[in-house]
Amino acid sequence: MSARVDDDALAVCVRAAERGRIARVRDDQTVFKDECAFSFDSPLSAHGVYVNAETLFGYSRKYVALDAARTGCEVYVRVKTTRTLKPTSEGEAKDETPTTLGFGVDGGFASESDKYDVDTTYALVIAPDFDDVSRALPLEGLPETLREACEKIAQKQGFHDTEETKSWQEIREVSKYALELAQEDNGKKIPSDPSKWRCEETGESGNLWVNLSDGHIGSGRRHFDGSGGNGSALRHYEAMKAQGKHYPLVVKLGTISANGADVYSYSPDEDDMVEDPYLAVHLRHWGINMLSMEKTEKSMAELQIELNKGFEFDKITEAGSQLESAYGPRLVGLKNMGNTCYLNSVMQVLKQVPAVCDRYFDKYEIFQSAPEDPVTDFPTQMSKLVNALVSDEYASPEAENAAVAVCPRMFKQLVGKGHPEFSTGRQQDAVEYFQHLLDVMTRAERAASSRVSAGPPTAAQFTFEIEDKLTCVESGNVRYSTRKDNILSLGIPLDKATNKASVAAFKERELKRQKKEEEDVEEIVRPEVPFSACLEVFGSTETVEDFYSTALKRKSIASKVARMKTMPNFLAVQLRRYYVGDDWTPKKLDVLVDVPKTISLEHLRARGLQHGEVELPEDQDGAAMETSSTPAPARVEPDMAIVSALMSMGFSENGSKRAALATNNASTEVSMEWVFAHMEDADFNEPLPDPSELPSVSAPSAVNPESVMMLTSMGFGEDAAEAALKACAGNLERAADWLFSHADDLQSAIAQVNGATNDVGTDVDSTTLDGAGEYELFGIISHMGGNTNCGHYVAHVEIDGKWYIFNDRKVALSRQPPTDLGYLYVFRRR
């Protein structure tokens, strides 16, 4: 029987409830109960995690008082987990080699629940006495809103599980059968009580799918482990098809909630999980109100995660070496969350940059000034991660919060948010992620300039300028231009290998062995290319054909050479080992490039316009033509990529073109929203008007200032209001809906509407630093695998004169850093 809440605590709880601040936890809301927002403490830590009953964010014992002071919250739910290793007397776990990549912990797909018995307890805690955790939940006598909140906090998945599901959720196409789906009027209504659902063929009560066309409830196909169903739903579809009735769409009943449901198309041309934009309408036909439903079964994505967790990957280390484990400050590992070794490797190198620590390490004021939602605040999450990697808080197995490795899930979710690749659970290119992270960091530092230390953006440590010199071969005139980058990308000239004869001889012997079908194996002889040869390729002269010379007033030939105009404090060098072959498949150069510990780039320093050089004149004729007549403004044409995407969803060509034009070709998503709002318009499927009637793109039409004012009064910025009105053709009501529907990723949506790009490596700040071009190597990120979209990344980092290998959560002294096999090398100025 539950204890009753004491009078002192009850008074505080009633006061909080009367203020209306206790959270009403929705189905789509995340409870951050498995990790502190300011540190990596978890329910497994000594003091557990304290969940704010108003904001649902969790905090460690170290930071909960700060949160109470910031938010004024008095009521928290303490979450504490203990676990004990399960006995192994019934047989040790078998080593299994997985056949597909999936979610991983430590070295791969390991299920913690398979290894431990876990017990989690919940207790009501009243501020400021955070050490009193004696009020075990559930408690009798709590105000109803608080009782429900405590119950939901205990029941709901935490942030880790929620984000894990999102990262594994595949992108589902909209079914082309959704728009004109046939639905019989047979009087059937499906009860809202899940206990009354039964398979109409077998009477089973689990894994049930309802056919949206005739309301038939059937059993699904078997799950991955052999459980789940007998396939009667599919058999019903095939029976109806034999009668000439095409009823392809089915919905898993137990997954229906206000947020959607699992929809599958049995049609042979789709035969996959799909999206149904009209699902609420289609379910209402059978008496199901999505808004009142709660999910009672695992989704297909959740079942896939369970499958993945059943496997374990082998860990990759320095082959053949007995490595000595290391731990301490700056030697904290990072858990692999499933193909996140690219992130882990990049962060282990970045933490060694003094400017990163100067701005983010041990900066309590960043947490003090954090917004109410610290999970979406970059300075907070960056500071949290840097603190964990650099300090000794998680660095020792004997520490109170023993972790030795931390799991940067909040950081990954924030940095990848809105990005088509980095938001997924797929493997990524570490170089692209490095550039994307610097871009995100710069934008965040600019937006939070009052909260982070003054000075150039952190990314400026890596930014440099390249000077390109074009020389007209015939006239000798020159043109200089400058571009910026943060990666020195170098090609690998195989023809400069120093062991070409040995490589050729090995290939000849290998060919003979294959012809004779000999089984003996010889160690591969790989080309060995000096690093200096890669630098020579960068600085070599390139011939430009069909160059229009403004000195000659005709096409000619030019030479082009690149030089370093500035030398950054930290130099990131990429060796282009990966490329796309003639057959459009990704390939890898199996080559050794031994990069020296120290390098000099001064011989590649740009000199600018030299004495006696004559610059190529501007194209005066072209300029005169531009000023003498103003060209007619270009006409907006529908983006055929958007049109094709919409047509593949089942919408008409004319309607798809109208959508693209109405949204100024913003994106497929924005155009689809316009379709949903206008598909009932009388002229939706009619041909487009004459091109002369189409709007011009010479200048974007101004938005209504009153509409902008209305939207900004709702709390949105002026740029967001203008973008929303542009996306919705000035319609105020739809613009408001657009803003709310894009609230989770507003900046990316604004950029899409305004035609901005978020390409990797985009220069977002003009600051560059310069100094001597003398560098020493301190970081290597190497990749093992056929291409950068698979395989595994490992970082080697020099710390206090010793090299260490960072293989996800494993940290050890390195016996032989792979200086000849690296993908990204990071140098600091000597």
Sequence and secondary structure as in RCSB ss.txt:
>XXXX:A:sequence
MSARVDDDALAVCVRAAERGRIARVRDDQTVFKDECAFSFDSPLSAHGVYVNAETLFGYSRKYVALDAARTGCEV
YVRVKTTRTLKPTSEGEAKDETPTTLGFGVDGGFASESDKYDVDTTYALVIAPDFDDVSRALPLEGLPETLREAC
EKIAQKQGFHDTEETKSWQEIREVSKYALELAQEDNGKKIPSDPSKWRCEETGESGNLWVNLSDGHIGSGRRHFD
GSGGNGSALRHYEAMKAQGKHYPLVVKLGTISANGADVYSYSPDEDDMVEDPYLAVHLRHWGINMLSMEKTEKSM
AELQIELNKGFEFDKITEAGSQLESAYGPRLVGLKNMGNTCYLNSVMQVLKQVPAVCDRYFDKYEIFQSAPEDPV
TDFPTQMSKLVNALVSDEYASPEAENAAVAVCPRMFKQLVGKGHPEFSTGRQQDAVEYFQHLLDVMTRAERAASS
RVSAGPPTAAQFTFEIEDKLTCVESGNVRYSTRKDNILSLGIPLDKATNKASVAAFKERELKRQKKEEEDVEEIV
RPEVPFSACLEVFGSTETVEDFYSTALKRKSIASKVARMKTMPNFLAVQLRRYYVGDDWTPKKLDVLVDVPKTIS
LEHLRARGLQHGEVELPEDQDGAAMETSSTPAPARVEPDMAIVSALMSMGFSENGSKRAALATNNASTEVSMEWV
FAHMEDADFNEPLPDPSELPSVSAPSAVNPESVMMLTSMGFGEDAAEAALKACAGNLERAADWLFSHADDLQSAI
AQVNGATNDVGTDVDSTTLDGAGEYELFGIISHMGGNTNCGHYVAHVEIDGKWYIFNDRKVALSRQPPTDLGYLY
VFRRR
>XXXX:A:secstr
  EE  HHHHHHHHHHHHTT S    TT  B  SS SSS   TTSTT EEEETTT  EE TTTHHHHHHHH   E
EEEEEEEEEE   TT        SS    BTTBS  HHHHEEEEEEEEEEETT TT   EESSEET  HHHHHHH
HHHHHS BHHHHHHHHHH     B TTSTT     S     S GGG   TTT   SSEEEETTT  EEE    TT
S S   HHHHHHHHHHHTT    EEEEGGG BTTB  EEE STTT EEEB TTHHHHHHTTT  GGG    S  H
HHHHHHHHTT       STT    B  STT  EE  SSS HHHHHHHHHHTT HHHHHHHTT HHHHHT  S GG
G HHHHHHHHHHHHHSSTTS TTSTT  SEE  HHHHHHHHTT TTTTSSS   HHHHHHHHHHHHHHHHHHTTT
TS SSS GGGGT EEEEEEEEETTT  EEEEEEEES EEE   GGG TTHHHHHHHHHHHHHHHHHT        
  B  HHHHHHHHHS EEEEEEEETTTTEEEEEEEEEEES   SEEEEEE  EEE TTS EEE   B    SEEE
 GGGB   S TT  B    HHHHHHHHH      B    HHHHHHHHHTT  HHHHHHHHHHTTT  HHHHHHHH
HHHTTSTTTTS    GGGS B SS     HHHHHHHHTTT  HHHHHHHHHHTTT HHHHHHHHHHTGGGHHHHH
HHHTT    TT            EEEEEEEEEEESSSTTSSEEEEEEEETTEEEEEETTEEEE SS  TTTEEEE
EEEE 
